[in-house]
Amino acid sequence: MIVEWNSKETAPLLSLWLESTIYAHPFISESYWRESEPLVRDVYLPSARTWVLEENGVPQGFISVLEMQFIGALFVRPDALGQGKGKALLDHVKQRYSALSLEVYQKNERAVSFYHAQGFRIEDSAWQDETQHPTWIMSWQADQTPSA
């Protein structure tokens, strides 16, 4: 079940985020992510609209949209990858927004392939000074997605 997250209790999402982001980004030091946790907790989560996919009350993944169209986070528990949970979360927000964009590390090939399969296209590249890694800026528009 996908529900909108309205809780002030960030611990379950932060735990899922940290586990998932370390797993998805082995090319970035784990300490970088641990040091980023306060920023995620105090800035990004409070300023985003977030939906959580829960099973038996336990978060399996979540997606956060900032500024009405930017996907700031899409994370699924590592042991739940490949089960359609990320697609379900993305489809959920696609029903609410006519255009979406995101930034993904170029070395995160699994995520880049996933977003391509979901209709996102590379629009530009960027450089992350904090991590010293390049990213792709990807976007999706409802009216440009081919019908299946």
HELIX and SHEET records of a PDB file:
HELIX    1   1 ALA A   11  ALA A   24  1                                  14    
HELIX    2   2 GLU A   30  LEU A   39  1                                  10    
HELIX    3   3 VAL A   40  TYR A   44  3                                   5    
HELIX    4   4 LEU A   45  SER A   47  1                                   3    
HELIX    5   5 PRO A   78  ALA A   80  5                                   3    
HELIX    6   6 LYS A   85  LYS A   94  1                                  10    
HELIX    7   7 GLU A  109  ALA A  117  1                                   9    
HELIX    8   8 ALA A  142  GLN A  144  5                                   3    
SHEET    1   A 7 ILE A   2  GLU A   4  0                                        
SHEET    2   A 7 ARG A  49  GLU A  55 -1                                        
SHEET    3   A 7 VAL A  58  LEU A  66 -1                                        
SHEET    4   A 7 PHE A  70  VAL A  76 -1                                        
SHEET    5   A 7 ALA A  99  TYR A 105  1                                        
SHEET    6   A 7 HIS A 133  GLN A 141 -1                                        
SHEET    7   A 7 ARG A 121  GLN A 128 -1                                        
END                                                                             
